[in-house]
Amino acid sequence: MKNYRFYKAIEEHEKWVLSDKKDGIQLFLKNEDLSFLELNNKNLTEAIFENCNLQRVVIEDTIFDKAIIKNCNFSYGLFKNNKIKNSFFISNDFSGVHFYSNIFDENMFQGNIFNKSILEKEKINHSNFNENKYKNATLLDVIYNNSFFIKEKIVKVKYKNVKIVESYIDAKITQSYFFDSTLSNTYSMVQEEQTFFINTSPKNLFDSKKNIYNNLYREDLIDKIYKKIFVLENNILNIKIDKYIENIEFTIGNYRLQILNLFSELDKYEYLYSIIKHVSTNTQESNFIENKFIKMKQLLTEKLELVKILETQGDNDE
């Protein structure tokens, strides 16, 4: 019965989503034990999970949109047929998790662990992977499209029939195998050791001498960063911090997570830009991008300072 309260909380959350936030209560769970939980056909749009134990959970046919999942343990669980969009997964443990036939769109994965995980029949679009760790994992029939991989660490991982299209890869790959896999229109900065390629195209997937890794494609990456900057700036400006709030602990925690996640995404694009900016032929565009990075960091810093002030006020009120 330990999860009864959580199921009721989900009912309230779905009311909140379906009523356009006019009824029910947004789901915000922190330091909860939700192990062995089973979810089917739920709507977790804008739900927040932080420091929760979700070992051996089964989540099927569920919607995650603009959700935030941070410092949670999902080990040996199952994610099946879910639709996951615009969500943040930060510092979670996905060891032994089986991901099957999910659709991921425009998500951020940062600092997660995928040891002995299985990703099967996954479709992953416009997503960002930053400093995740994979060991003894298996990827089968996975498609990555227009995604970014930065400072990924991959050890003893098997890839079979994996397709990577129009993406950017910065990773260290050791003692891994690639079977029947393809990589196209993708820029690679991969360090590989004791890695084997069988029936792959190109023959060595990460051969930087291939024509697909050229300055023209780097220019395309710069153009994508340029467009992404406007989206990031809009997201930053849309964080409206209300000084007069009823549930101060919940709301401040929500603000802090949003700001830190945007800091993380901003750092990712700034890092990526620092690597490829030398190929840009448009000086005006380059100056614009660099100035935008500075301005957005200033905005986020100011918002984070305001959150700290509100936290101090909340502690004093207690």
C-alpha positions as CSV (number, residue, x, y, z in Angstrom):
1,M,0.0,0.0,0.0
2,K,3.0,2.3,0.2
3,N,2.3,3.6,-3.3
4,Y,-1.4,4.3,-2.8
5,R,-0.6,8.0,-1.9
6,F,1.4,8.3,-5.1
7,Y,-1.4,6.9,-7.3
8,K,-3.8,9.5,-5.8
9,A,-1.2,12.2,-6.4
10,I,-1.0,11.1,-10.1
11,E,-4.8,11.5,-10.3
12,E,-4.5,15.0,-9.0
13,H,-1.7,15.7,-11.4
14,E,-3.7,14.5,-14.4
15,K,-6.5,16.8,-13.3
16,W,-4.0,19.6,-13.2
17,V,-2.8,18.9,-16.7
18,L,-6.2,18.3,-18.3
19,S,-7.7,21.4,-16.6
20,D,-4.9,23.7,-17.9
21,K,-3.5,24.0,-14.4
22,K,-6.8,25.2,-13.0
23,D,-7.7,22.1,-11.0
24,G,-5.7,19.4,-9.2
25,I,-2.1,19.6,-8.0
26,Q,1.1,19.4,-10.0
27,L,3.2,16.3,-9.1
28,F,6.4,17.1,-7.3
29,L,8.0,14.2,-5.5
30,K,11.2,14.4,-3.5
31,N,13.0,11.7,-1.4
32,E,10.1,9.2,-2.0
33,D,10.4,5.3,-2.1
34,L,8.4,4.3,-5.2
35,S,10.2,1.0,-5.9
36,F,8.2,-1.7,-7.8
37,L,5.7,1.0,-9.0
38,E,3.6,0.1,-12.1
39,L,2.3,2.9,-14.3
40,N,0.3,2.5,-17.5
41,N,-1.3,5.1,-19.7
42,K,-0.6,8.1,-17.5
43,N,0.1,11.7,-18.3
44,L,3.2,13.0,-16.4
45,T,3.4,16.3,-18.3
46,E,5.5,18.7,-16.1
47,A,5.9,16.2,-13.3
48,I,9.0,16.6,-11.1
49,F,10.9,13.7,-9.4
50,E,13.9,14.4,-7.3
51,N,16.0,11.9,-5.2
52,C,13.4,9.2,-5.5
53,N,13.9,5.4,-5.4
54,L,12.2,4.0,-8.5
55,Q,14.0,0.6,-8.6
56,R,12.2,-2.0,-10.7
57,V,9.4,0.3,-11.8
58,V,7.4,-0.6,-14.9
59,I,6.3,2.5,-16.9
60,E,4.3,1.8,-20.1
61,D,2.3,4.0,-22.6
62,T,2.9,7.1,-20.5
63,I,3.5,10.7,-21.6
64,F,6.4,12.7,-20.2
65,D,6.4,16.3,-21.5
66,K,8.5,19.0,-19.9
67,A,9.1,16.6,-17.0
68,I,12.2,16.9,-14.7
69,I,13.7,13.8,-13.3
70,K,16.8,14.3,-11.2
71,N,19.0,12.1,-8.9
72,C,16.6,9.1,-9.1
73,N,17.4,5.4,-9.1
74,F,15.5,3.5,-11.8
75,S,17.7,0.4,-11.7
76,Y,16.3,-2.8,-13.3
77,G,13.1,-1.1,-14.4
78,L,11.2,-1.2,-17.7
79,F,10.3,1.8,-19.9
80,K,8.0,0.6,-22.7
81,N,6.0,2.5,-25.4
82,N,6.3,5.8,-23.7
83,K,6.4,9.3,-25.4
84,I,9.0,11.5,-23.8
85,K,9.4,15.1,-25.0
86,N,11.1,18.3,-23.8
87,S,12.1,16.6,-20.5
88,F,15.3,16.7,-18.4
89,F,17.0,13.6,-17.0
90,I,19.8,14.6,-14.7
91,S,22.2,12.4,-12.6
92,N,19.9,9.3,-12.6
93,D,20.9,5.7,-12.3
94,F,19.4,3.6,-15.2
95,S,21.5,0.5,-14.5
96,G,19.9,-2.6,-15.9
97,V,16.9,-0.7,-17.2
98,H,15.2,-2.0,-20.4
99,F,14.1,0.8,-22.7
100,Y,11.8,-0.7,-25.3
101,S,10.0,1.1,-28.2
102,N,9.9,4.5,-26.7
103,I,9.9,7.8,-28.6
104,F,12.2,10.5,-27.3
105,D,11.9,14.1,-28.7
106,E,14.0,17.1,-27.7
107,N,15.2,15.8,-24.3
108,M,18.3,16.5,-22.2
109,F,20.2,13.6,-20.6
110,Q,23.0,14.8,-18.4
111,G,25.3,12.8,-16.0
112,N,23.2,9.6,-16.0
113,I,24.5,6.0,-15.6
114,F,23.5,3.3,-18.1
115,N,25.3,0.3,-16.8
116,K,24.0,-3.0,-18.2
117,S,21.1,-1.1,-19.7
118,I,19.2,-2.3,-22.9
119,L,17.9,0.2,-25.4
120,E,15.8,-1.6,-28.0
121,K,13.7,-0.2,-30.9
122,E,14.2,3.3,-29.6
123,K,13.6,6.5,-31.7
124,I,15.5,9.4,-30.4
125,N,15.2,12.8,-32.1
126,H,16.7,16.2,-31.4
127,S,18.0,15.2,-28.0
128,N,21.1,16.1,-26.1
129,F,23.4,13.7,-24.2
130,N,26.0,15.2,-21.9
131,E,28.6,13.4,-19.8
132,N,26.6,10.2,-19.5
133,K,28.3,6.9,-18.7
134,Y,27.6,3.5,-20.4
135,K,29.1,0.2,-19.4
136,N,28.2,-3.3,-20.5
137,A,25.1,-1.9,-22.2
138,T,23.3,-3.1,-25.4
139,L,21.7,-1.0,-28.1
140,L,19.5,-2.8,-30.6
141,D,17.6,-1.2,-33.5
142,V,18.0,2.3,-32.2
143,I,17.8,5.5,-34.4
144,Y,19.4,8.8,-33.3
145,N,18.4,11.7,-35.4
146,N,19.7,15.3,-35.1
147,S,21.1,14.7,-31.6
148,F,24.2,15.9,-29.7
149,F,26.5,13.7,-27.6
150,I,29.1,15.6,-25.6
151,K,31.8,14.1,-23.3
152,E,30.1,10.7,-23.3
153,K,32.0,7.7,-21.8
154,I,31.2,4.3,-23.3
155,V,32.9,1.1,-22.2
156,K,32.1,-2.5,-23.4
157,V,28.9,-1.5,-25.1
158,K,27.4,-3.5,-28.0
159,Y,25.6,-1.6,-30.8
160,K,23.6,-3.6,-33.4
161,N,21.6,-2.0,-36.2
162,V,22.1,1.5,-34.7
163,K,21.6,4.5,-37.0
164,I,23.0,7.9,-36.2
165,V,21.8,10.7,-38.6
166,E,22.7,14.4,-38.7
167,S,24.2,14.4,-35.2
168,Y,27.3,15.5,-33.4
169,I,29.4,13.0,-31.3
170,D,32.1,13.8,-28.8
171,A,32.8,10.6,-26.9
172,K,35.4,8.2,-25.6
173,I,34.6,4.7,-26.6
174,T,36.5,1.7,-25.3
175,Q,36.2,-2.1,-25.9
176,S,32.9,-1.8,-27.7
177,Y,31.4,-3.5,-30.8
178,F,29.3,-2.0,-33.7
179,F,27.4,-4.4,-35.9
180,D,25.3,-3.5,-39.0
181,S,25.3,0.1,-37.9
182,T,25.4,3.3,-40.0
183,L,26.4,6.9,-39.4
184,S,25.5,9.7,-41.9
185,N,25.9,13.5,-42.1
186,T,27.4,13.4,-38.6
187,Y,30.4,15.3,-37.2
188,S,32.6,13.1,-34.9
189,M,35.2,13.8,-32.3
190,V,35.4,10.2,-31.0
191,Q,38.4,8.7,-29.2
192,E,38.2,5.0,-29.7
193,E,40.3,2.2,-28.1
194,Q,39.9,-1.5,-28.8
195,T,36.6,-0.9,-30.6
196,F,35.5,-3.2,-33.5
197,F,33.3,-2.5,-36.5
198,I,31.5,-5.3,-38.3
199,N,29.4,-4.6,-41.5
200,T,29.2,-0.9,-40.7
201,S,28.9,2.1,-43.0
202,P,31.4,3.8,-43.1
203,K,33.7,0.8,-42.4
204,N,35.1,2.7,-39.5
205,L,32.2,4.7,-38.2
206,F,34.3,7.4,-36.7
207,D,37.0,7.9,-39.3
208,S,37.4,11.7,-39.3
209,K,38.9,11.6,-42.8
210,K,35.6,10.7,-44.4
211,N,33.9,13.3,-46.5
212,I,30.9,13.4,-44.2
213,Y,32.9,15.2,-41.6
214,N,33.8,18.4,-43.4
215,N,33.7,22.2,-42.8
216,L,30.4,22.5,-44.6
217,Y,28.7,20.3,-42.0
218,R,30.4,22.3,-39.2
219,E,28.8,25.4,-40.7
220,D,25.5,23.6,-40.5
221,L,26.1,22.9,-36.8
222,I,26.9,26.6,-36.2
223,D,23.6,27.5,-37.9
224,K,21.7,25.1,-35.6
225,I,23.4,26.6,-32.5
226,Y,22.4,30.1,-33.8
227,K,18.8,29.0,-34.0
228,K,18.8,27.2,-30.7
229,I,20.1,30.4,-28.9
230,F,16.7,32.1,-29.6
231,V,14.8,29.1,-28.1
232,L,17.1,29.1,-25.0
233,E,16.7,32.9,-24.5
234,N,13.0,32.6,-24.7
235,N,12.9,29.8,-22.1
236,I,15.1,32.0,-19.8
237,L,12.9,35.0,-20.2
238,N,9.8,32.9,-19.5
239,I,10.9,32.0,-16.0
240,K,8.8,34.5,-14.0
241,I,9.7,34.3,-10.3
242,D,6.8,35.3,-8.1
243,K,7.9,36.8,-4.8
244,Y,4.5,36.1,-3.3
245,I,3.9,32.4,-3.5
246,E,1.8,30.0,-1.3
247,N,3.8,26.8,-1.5
248,I,7.2,28.3,-1.2
249,E,9.3,25.0,-0.8
250,F,7.7,23.4,-3.9
251,T,7.8,26.5,-6.1
252,I,11.4,27.5,-5.2
253,G,12.6,24.0,-5.9
254,N,10.9,24.1,-9.2
255,Y,12.5,27.5,-10.1
256,R,15.9,26.3,-9.0
257,L,15.7,23.1,-11.2
258,Q,14.5,25.1,-14.2
259,I,17.4,27.5,-13.9
260,L,20.1,24.9,-13.3
261,N,18.8,22.9,-16.2
262,L,19.0,25.9,-18.5
263,F,22.5,26.6,-17.2
264,S,23.4,23.0,-18.2
265,E,22.0,23.3,-21.7
266,L,23.6,26.7,-22.2
267,D,27.0,25.3,-21.1
268,K,26.6,22.4,-23.6
269,Y,26.0,24.7,-26.6
270,E,28.8,27.0,-25.5
271,Y,31.2,24.1,-25.3
272,L,30.1,22.8,-28.7
273,Y,30.4,26.2,-30.2
274,S,33.9,26.6,-28.8
275,I,35.0,23.5,-30.7
276,I,33.7,24.4,-34.1
277,K,33.5,28.2,-34.2
278,H,36.9,28.5,-36.1
279,V,35.2,27.3,-39.3
280,S,32.6,30.1,-39.3
281,T,33.0,32.6,-42.2
282,N,30.4,35.0,-40.7
283,T,32.2,37.2,-38.1
284,Q,29.0,39.2,-37.3
285,E,27.1,35.9,-36.5
286,S,30.0,34.7,-34.4
287,N,30.1,37.9,-32.4
288,F,26.4,37.8,-31.9
289,I,26.5,34.2,-30.6
290,E,29.3,34.9,-28.1
291,N,27.5,38.0,-26.8
292,K,24.3,36.0,-26.4
293,F,26.0,33.4,-24.3
294,I,27.3,36.2,-22.0
295,K,23.9,37.8,-21.8
296,M,22.0,34.6,-21.1
297,K,24.4,33.6,-18.3
298,Q,23.9,37.0,-16.7
299,L,20.1,36.6,-16.8
300,L,20.3,33.1,-15.3
301,T,22.7,34.2,-12.6
302,E,20.3,37.1,-11.6
303,K,17.3,34.7,-11.5
304,L,19.3,32.2,-9.4
305,E,20.3,35.0,-6.9
306,L,16.6,35.9,-6.5
307,V,15.7,32.2,-5.8
308,K,18.5,32.2,-3.1
309,I,16.9,35.3,-1.5
310,L,13.5,33.6,-1.5
311,E,15.0,30.5,0.1
312,T,16.5,32.6,2.9
313,Q,13.2,34.3,3.5
314,G,11.5,30.9,3.7
315,D,14.0,29.7,6.3
316,N,13.5,32.9,8.3
317,D,9.7,32.4,8.3
318,E,10.2,29.0,9.8
